[in-house]
Every structure is written in C-alpha cells, then in structure tokens.
Amino acid sequence: MTKRKSWSITDVHRFRDDRLIMYKQSTTRNWYSKFFTEGKYKVTSLGTTHFNTAKESALDWYDELRFSQKHGVPVHGIKFKEIIEPFDKYQQVQVKSGELTPQLYKDYRIKLEGPIRRYFKNHLVQDIQLKQLNEFRVYRIDTDGLKHTSVTHDFVVIRLLLKYCLLQDFIKSLPEFPRKSKKEKPNPRPWFNFDEWEILKQKSRERIKLSRSVRTRHDRQQLHDFMVWMVHTGMRVSETLSTRFMDVEIKEKGKSPFETRIKIQGKTGYRVARGLIGSVRAYQRIGKRNPDHKETDLLFPHHHKDGLNELLKSCDLKRDNHGRVRNAKSFRSTFIMYRLIAKRNLKEIETNCGTSATTIRKYYAKFLDVDMYDDSFTDLPSDMDND
C-alpha cells in the first residue's frame, strides 16, 4: 500500500489583524492563503512564488470575500438547490410584470425541478463552468437518452438561473456554454400539407358530431378552433394559450373578408400579429359558446393535449412521411409553410410570427420543393410565349 506524501506549512505570514494567513506548503513553491469563517477554513492558491504579488492577491481575495459576506453571500459558496426557491419567486414577479409568459414559467419550472435539480443540486453555483455543463450534457444523453440539440433547452433554464445569480452578485460572471456540434443539421419542422389539413379538419368535425356529452362536445369544439386559430395566425402554443378576448380585434379589409389583429406578449417580446379569416371564424365561434365571457378571460383556458393526440392518431397523422412526430407546434409550422408557398416574403412572416428570417430559412424555407408550388410557377410572361 502506497503511503500518501505528507506535507507541512512553512513561512507563515498574517494580515488583517491576524485573520488572514499567507503561507507556503512543503510540497509546492506557490504561496497559499486562508482564513477561518462560517465554521471552516477558506483556502486558495495565489498562483505565484513572488511574495509581494502573492500578498497583494491575498488581500484583494480576502477583502472581496468579506465584502460579499456582508451582503449575504456565503464565503464557502451557495449550492444550486438553495437558489431554486428565490429564483422561482423572481420568475413569478417576471410573470406579473409581463416579462415572462405563464406558460414559459411553467415549462422552466418543470425542467428546473426535474433533471436539472437532480444533477446540479449540490454543485456550488460559482463552480459551474463549461466543464460542468459539458458533463451535464453527457449525463443527459447517457442517462435520459436525449439528443445533443434537446439538451440546449435545459441550458436555456440554467443560463436564466445563473443570470439571476449574477444579478444578485452570487457569481461574478456567466460561464461559457457548450456550443452546438457543427455536424448537427436542422430538421424540418413537422407540418400538415393541404390534403392532410383537410383530412384533420373533417375528422375533427365528425368527432364533434359524435360527442356523447356536452362536456366532450365542448372540448372537441375548443380543440378544433385551437387548431384553426394556430394555422391561421402562426402563433406559438404558449402565446395562443395566454391570449385573452381583450387581446383580439377584428378588422375589415375593404370588400374582402375580415382579419384578426392580436396583441401578443410572447417569447421575443411584444408584437401585433395579423390572423387570416379562419382565425376570425374561430374567435366568433368561441365567443358564441361563451356569451358571458369577460374581456380578461382566455380564449383557450385548456390545452387538450390528450384530445389532440387522439385526433391525430385517428387520422393516422401523428407522424409525417419522414417519421417525425406532430403535435400542437406543428400548426404554427403549417402557417409558416403555407405563407412561404403563397410566396409571402420572409420579412412579413418574420414580423407576424415573432421569429427571425434566419430561423425561417433554416427550418422551413430550406425544405420547400417545386411540387409545393402551383402551376403558375412555370407560367411565362406573354412576350416569351413564342421563345
């Protein structure tokens, strides 16, 4: 059995009324510094063999820690799990102020209380750096079977919590986060082509007629209008679920049909979106079903996830032709694809959907093919007919 190499403290110096000790160890050449607080020693290597440089670093290190300590920051650090509750209260304030949507708050909380807490709970927040984040990514892939791109959603929540720690002076800077692999290629977002969308609507209407109770009929009507609303507005799921009656205005477009104007406090901030005629009809049907609604009431107070899954499976539309799973987000994708096929420019779609032209090119426009356009694509100007 190999014995551990023993070491001893040499060349001791004391500062700050003898509370700060600077010393050397027999096994290394660099200076060290320590002081006793909160029940144990806080120790650091000063990273130099030069006395005056080491002394200056030790004094700065000590003064900075003591200053933070006076402002409620433990010298020995704060564990990740101790930050979750105050961070949650901070997020609730963000919801009340309109900076964060209730749906995003709920999503962040689920992630934070789940795998993120499970992994980082006993980590000190100031010790979370690129190395620890990379190790977390490997853990999520190996333990939970996630893909690299899926872990980036966890990093969004971790970054928000660490930004809160920075705001509270618990840490001095944000760590670098892992970058996406260059090998990762964006997949097209699942959507419904025109034929599939017609099949889905028809099946939904049939299910409404076959409802056996008032409650089931109401839920299926709400689900139907939820689908129509999203396909005709391009809003995110979280934005749709937080839309109130007071946020919607119906406007007439001259002699043509009406449209909706929706005030949205979404993921990318405040914007006003324009909805197609289908959103007008969905809005009117919802209002008719709820004649006593208040202006502050939600259009869609429930998500109806299970009902949507049942509907998609009954039409054999849960997966697209490439095996990608469809869900409520696919209706926003459908809106974007329909607008691209209709030859609307990227700036219009970008503004209406609250996303970037880069995202639209990367996940939507990139996957258009010639079969998606109508026959006018190959029409020639009249002066070219005889070429």
C-alpha positions in Angstrom: 0.0 0.0 0.0 1.4 3.4 -1.1 1.6 6.0 1.7 0.3 9.5 1.0 3.1 12.0 0.8 3.0 14.2 3.9 3.3 18.0 3.7 3.7 20.8 6.2 3.1 24.6 6.3 6.1 26.8 6.1 6.9 30.5 6.0 3.7 31.8 7.6 2.6 35.5 7.4 -0.5 37.1 9.0 -2.5 40.1 7.8 -5.8 41.8 8.5 -5.5 41.6 12.3 -4.1 38.1 12.0 -7.4 36.8 10.5 -5.7 36.3 7.0 -2.9 33.7 6.8 -0.5 33.5 3.9 1.8 30.5 3.8 3.8 28.0 1.7 3.4 24.3 1.7 6.4 22.0 1.7 5.3 20.2 -1.4 4.8 23.3 -3.6 6.5 26.5 -4.5 3.5 28.8 -4.8 2.0 30.8 -1.9 -1.4 29.9 -0.4 -3.8 32.0 1.6 -6.6 31.0 4.1 -8.9 32.4 6.8 -11.4 30.8 9.1 -15.1 31.7 8.7 -18.5 30.0 8.9 -17.1 27.0 10.7 -14.2 26.1 8.4 -11.2 27.5 6.5 -11.5 29.1 3.1 -8.3 28.3 1.2 -6.9 29.4 -2.2 -3.7 29.1 -4.1 -2.3 32.5 -5.0 -0.6 31.1 -8.1 2.7 32.8 -7.7 6.1 32.4 -5.9 6.7 36.1 -5.6 5.9 37.4 -2.1 4.7 40.9 -2.8 2.5 39.7 -5.7 1.1 37.0 -3.5 0.4 39.4 -0.6 -1.5 41.8 -2.9 -3.6 39.0 -4.3 -4.3 37.6 -0.9 -5.5 40.9 0.5 -7.7 41.5 -2.6 -9.1 38.0 -2.3 -9.9 38.4 1.4 -11.5 41.8 1.1 -13.7 40.8 -1.8 -15.0 37.7 0.0 -15.6 39.6 3.2 -17.5 42.3 1.3 -19.7 39.7 -0.4 -20.2 38.0 3.0 -21.6 41.3 4.5 -24.1 41.4 1.6 -25.4 37.9 2.3 -23.2 35.8 0.1 -21.7 32.8 1.9 -17.9 32.7 1.7 -17.9 29.0 1.0 -20.4 29.4 -1.8 -24.1 28.8 -2.5 -25.4 25.4 -3.6 -27.6 25.2 -6.7 -30.6 23.8 -4.8 -30.5 26.8 -2.4 -31.1 29.2 -5.4 -34.1 27.4 -6.9 -36.7 28.9 -4.5 -35.6 32.6 -4.6 -35.2 32.2 -8.4 -38.7 30.8 -8.7 -40.1 33.9 -6.8 -38.1 36.1 -9.1 -39.7 34.3 -12.1 -43.1 34.8 -10.6 -42.5 38.6 -10.5 -41.4 38.4 -14.1 -44.8 36.8 -15.0 -46.7 39.5 -13.1 -44.8 42.3 -14.9 -45.4 40.7 -18.3 -41.7 40.0 -19.0 -42.4 36.2 -18.9 -45.5 34.3 -20.1 -47.2 31.9 -17.6 -46.6 29.0 -20.0 -42.9 29.6 -20.2 -42.7 30.0 -16.5 -44.4 26.6 -16.1 -42.1 25.0 -18.6 -39.0 26.4 -17.0 -40.1 25.3 -13.5 -40.8 21.7 -14.7 -37.2 21.5 -16.2 -35.6 23.1 -13.1 -37.4 20.9 -10.6 -36.6 17.8 -12.7 -33.4 16.7 -14.3 -31.5 20.0 -13.7 -32.1 19.9 -10.0 -31.3 16.2 -9.8 -27.9 16.8 -11.4 -26.8 20.2 -10.0 -28.4 20.3 -6.6 -25.2 20.0 -4.6 -23.0 22.0 -7.0 -21.8 25.4 -5.9 -23.2 27.9 -8.4 -19.8 29.7 -8.7 -18.2 26.4 -9.6 -20.5 25.8 -12.6 -18.3 26.3 -15.7 -18.0 24.9 -19.2 -16.5 21.7 -17.9 -19.5 21.0 -15.6 -22.0 22.0 -18.3 -20.4 19.6 -20.8 -20.5 16.8 -18.2 -24.2 17.6 -17.6 -24.9 17.3 -21.4 -23.2 13.8 -21.4 -25.2 12.8 -18.4 -28.5 13.8 -20.0 -27.6 11.9 -23.2 -26.4 8.8 -21.4 -29.0 8.7 -18.6 -32.1 10.1 -20.2 -31.5 9.3 -23.9 -31.7 12.9 -25.2 -30.1 14.2 -28.3 -27.5 17.0 -28.2 -30.0 19.5 -29.5 -32.6 18.6 -26.9 -30.1 19.4 -24.0 -29.9 23.0 -25.3 -33.4 23.6 -23.9 -32.0 22.7 -20.4 -29.2 25.2 -20.9 -31.8 27.9 -21.5 -33.1 27.4 -18.0 -29.6 27.0 -16.4 -28.5 30.3 -18.1 -31.5 32.1 -16.7 -30.8 30.9 -13.2 -27.1 31.9 -13.4 -28.1 35.3 -14.8 -30.2 35.7 -11.7 -27.1 34.7 -9.6 -25.1 37.3 -11.4 -27.8 39.9 -10.7 -27.6 39.1 -7.0 -23.8 39.1 -7.0 -23.6 35.5 -6.1 -21.3 35.0 -9.1 -19.0 37.4 -10.9 -19.6 36.3 -14.5 -21.5 33.8 -16.6 -19.8 30.7 -17.7 -19.2 29.8 -21.3 -21.9 27.4 -22.5 -21.3 24.4 -24.8 -21.8 25.1 -28.5 -23.8 23.1 -30.9 -21.9 20.5 -32.9 -21.3 21.6 -36.4 -22.3 18.1 -37.5 -25.9 18.7 -36.3 -28.2 19.6 -39.1 -31.6 21.2 -38.6 -34.5 19.0 -39.3 -37.6 20.5 -41.0 -40.5 21.2 -38.6 -43.4 18.7 -39.0 -46.4 20.4 -40.6 -49.6 19.4 -42.4 -49.9 19.7 -46.2 -53.1 20.9 -47.7 -54.6 17.4 -48.1 -53.7 16.4 -44.6 -55.1 19.6 -43.1 -58.4 19.0 -44.8 -58.5 15.4 -43.5 -57.7 16.6 -40.0 -60.5 19.2 -40.1 -63.0 16.8 -41.5 -62.2 14.2 -38.8 -62.4 16.8 -36.1 -65.9 17.9 -37.3 -67.0 14.2 -37.3 -65.8 13.7 -33.7 -67.7 16.8 -32.6 -71.0 15.4 -34.1 -70.4 12.1 -32.4 -69.8 13.5 -29.0 -71.8 11.8 -26.3 -71.8 14.5 -23.7 -72.0 18.3 -23.6 -68.5 18.4 -21.9 -66.9 16.2 -24.6 -68.6 18.2 -27.4 -67.3 21.5 -25.9 -63.7 20.2 -25.5 -63.7 18.9 -29.1 -65.1 22.2 -30.4 -62.4 24.1 -28.4 -59.7 21.8 -29.9 -61.0 22.3 -33.4 -60.9 26.1 -33.0 -57.4 25.9 -31.4 -56.1 24.2 -34.5 -57.8 26.6 -36.8 -56.6 29.6 -34.8 -53.0 28.5 -34.9 -53.0 27.6 -38.6 -54.4 31.0 -39.4 -52.3 33.1 -37.1 -48.9 31.3 -36.8 -48.7 32.0 -33.1 -46.7 29.8 -30.7 -48.6 27.4 -28.4 -47.7 29.4 -25.3 -48.9 32.6 -27.0 -52.2 31.0 -28.0 -52.9 29.7 -24.6 -52.3 33.1 -23.0 -54.4 35.1 -25.5 -57.4 36.9 -23.9 -60.6 38.1 -25.5 -59.3 41.7 -25.0 -56.2 41.0 -27.0 -58.1 40.3 -30.2 -59.6 42.8 -32.6 -61.5 42.0 -35.8 -60.8 44.4 -38.7 -62.4 44.6 -42.1 -60.2 44.6 -45.2 -62.3 46.7 -47.6 -64.5 44.4 -49.7 -62.5 41.3 -48.8 -63.0 39.1 -45.7 -62.2 40.2 -42.2 -58.9 39.6 -40.3 -57.8 39.5 -36.7 -55.3 41.7 -35.0 -53.8 40.1 -31.9 -51.7 41.8 -29.2 -49.1 39.3 -28.1 -46.6 39.3 -25.3 -44.5 36.4 -26.4 -41.2 34.7 -26.3 -39.5 37.5 -28.3 -41.4 40.4 -26.7 -44.4 42.4 -27.6 -45.9 42.4 -31.1 -49.1 42.7 -33.0 -49.9 39.8 -35.3 -52.5 39.5 -38.1 -54.6 36.4 -38.5 -56.3 35.1 -41.6 -60.1 34.8 -42.0 -60.1 31.4 -40.3 -59.0 33.0 -37.0 -61.9 35.4 -37.3 -64.4 32.5 -37.5 -62.7 30.6 -34.7 -62.8 33.7 -32.5 -66.5 34.2 -33.2 -67.4 30.6 -32.5 -65.6 30.7 -29.2 -67.4 33.9 -28.3 -70.7 32.4 -29.2 -70.0 29.4 -27.0 -69.1 31.7 -24.1 -71.6 34.6 -24.3 -70.9 35.7 -20.7 -67.1 35.8 -21.1 -65.1 38.6 -19.5 -62.6 40.6 -21.6 -59.8 39.2 -19.4 -60.9 35.5 -20.0 -58.6 33.3 -22.0 -59.7 32.1 -25.5 -58.2 28.7 -24.7 -58.1 28.0 -21.0 -57.1 24.4 -21.5 -54.5 22.7 -23.8 -56.4 19.5 -24.7 -53.1 17.6 -25.4 -54.8 14.2 -25.0 -57.6 15.1 -27.3 -55.2 16.3 -30.0 -53.2 13.1 -29.8 -56.4 11.0 -30.1 -57.4 13.1 -33.1 -54.0 12.8 -34.8 -53.9 9.0 -34.3 -57.4 8.5 -35.6 -56.4 10.2 -38.9 -53.0 8.4 -39.0 -51.4 11.8 -38.9 -49.4 11.6 -35.7 -46.2 11.2 -37.7 -45.3 12.8 -41.1 -43.9 10.9 -44.1 -40.4 11.1 -42.5 -41.5 9.7 -39.2 -41.3 13.0 -37.3 -43.9 13.4 -34.5 -46.5 16.0 -34.9 -48.0 18.0 -32.0 -49.6 21.4 -31.3 -46.4 23.1 -32.5 -47.0 21.7 -36.0 -49.9 24.1 -36.5 -47.6 27.1 -36.3 -45.2 25.3 -38.7 -48.2 24.8 -41.1 -48.9 28.5 -41.1 -45.3 29.4 -41.9 -45.1 26.8 -44.7 -48.4 28.0 -46.2 -47.2 31.6 -46.2 -44.0 30.5 -47.9 -45.8 28.5 -50.5 -48.1 31.6 -51.1 -44.8 33.4 -51.9 -45.0 35.9 -49.0 -41.6 37.4 -48.3 -39.6 36.4 -45.2 -39.8 39.8 -43.5 -43.6 39.6 -43.4 -43.6 36.1 -41.9 -40.8 37.1 -39.5 -42.7 40.1 -38.2 -46.0 38.3 -37.9 -44.6 35.2 -36.1 -42.1 36.9 -33.9 -39.1 34.9 -35.2 -36.1 35.5 -37.3 -35.7 35.2 -41.1 -32.7 33.0 -40.3 -34.9 30.6 -38.4 -37.4 30.6 -41.2 -34.8 29.8 -43.8 -33.1 27.2 -41.6 -36.2 25.2 -40.5 -38.8 25.9 -43.2 -37.8 27.6 -46.5 -34.8 25.3 -46.8 -37.2 22.3 -47.2 -39.6 23.7 -49.8 -39.6 21.7 -53.1 -41.0 22.5 -56.5 -44.0 20.3 -56.1 -45.3 22.6 -53.3 -45.9 25.4 -55.7 -48.9 25.7 -58.0 -48.8 25.6 -61.8 -48.2 29.4 -62.1 -44.6 28.7 -61.1 -43.9 27.7 -64.8 -46.1 30.4 -66.4 -44.2 32.6 -68.8 -44.7 36.4 -69.4 -46.8 36.9 -72.6 -43.7 38.2 -74.5 -41.9 34.9 -74.0 -44.7 32.6 -75.3 -43.0 32.2 -78.7 -39.5 31.5 -77.5 
